[in-house]
């Protein structure tokens, strides 16, 4: 009998034998160990797969949530927002973003970040897809290899992404106008680009805009291209009627830029990247021939220049050659007058061939072709500056350079700085002077004495008329009555039944009979002229034979 089956002390049932384990640790601890090993492997894998952590500064955290807002590039998630903190000075927020391992290249110096959210503006609607999915942080990577973990986020999405086909150009303007980031750029009324950015010049005297023209349309920007502000509506009223010019409705509302090559021969070489151009105010100014160097001139007027403003045109024989840039008041102590000094900028090359011929003629004579000498010769022939009315309704004035006939001699200093042009009163001023002279002459007329003499003359005329009415008119009336009676008597005497008319009829009848008798006598004498001596023969008796001829009678009478 073995020990396992040996009976118990009571001699009854056998006692069970207890076996002791040889291992000291229980198998229950194997599960936590495996869990720790799995967690450690996951942690190591996460550490190996995690990318850099960056911090982005924004003005506000609208639409951004920690642990939820993703970071996307080309609609692919490359990171997630971990935490949002307020800056120490409370001026902005600091967004901590954990990038993926594959997005290590986004932690470089030229990477840009911005918040993509729904935006509605004059330029269009963007970020509509975020209405359902929520806002996210957009990214755009550049070519830099410099590592950086602190960025300043953009408050608006960039107009041009890195690597987009096309070219950027710089435009210089006096002011921004209605342009904004995203404003369209047009070529022949087709949108080919947009405004990417703008900034104030360092000297504060202008604005520089960066535009981006998409490829392949960027080849149309040449060295001779002209850019102008196409914002709003260009309305012009001329001899050929009313003209309205605009690019599109979006341009009218949000502004835009247009460009085109000038007409005629020009340099058609494509412009290089970041080439600079001048942004003109309108298309007419942009397409105008080059102005050339500007010259400052000054004019002194003795009359009032109400209606003349800075920017008013300066014209030479109807051609715009400059504009007014300043209007100041001066004082002449000798004459106790306040002349007006008008400063203007003129462009001689706007005269075209006329300026070239003047310069060539001066050089042929050995004279200096400088503008001062050329103007001096024209002044000797009557060139004067006049302030003329440009609009009768508004009273606006402009400066006209014209030849005044019989102009008095004026002094002109070609070496003067600035160059001062002699002036002459304008046509409206002459009209005012003539009206003033007429008023003076009218004031010299002795209206009082004329009035007294006129009163005396009227009194005498009144007496004369009274005498006429009292004496002359009654006599004239009686005379008219007598004449009427005489005419009545003549009328009754000349009537058909009057004795005078009957006597006159008888007399006329007798005259007719006498005329017939005289006609018969003349006819008889024409046939028998001897009747004047012998008398008229007796008429033959009816029934008797006619007497024999005169010869028979003569023979019968012989003895």
Helices and strands as residue ranges (DSSP letters): G 3-5, H 29-49, E 50-58, E 70-73, E 76-86, E 93-100, G 101-106, E 112-116, E 119-121, E 124-126, H 130-133, E 136-140, E 150-152, E 166-173, E 184-187, E 190-200, E 207-214, G 217-220, E 225-229, E 234-238, E 241-245, H 249-254, E 256-261, E 276-280, H 283-287, E 295-301, E 313-316, E 319-329, E 340-346, G 348-351, H 353-364, H 371-380, E 383-389, E 397-403, E 419-421, H 427-444, H 447-467, I 468-472, H 473-493, H 499-527, H 531-534, H 550-556
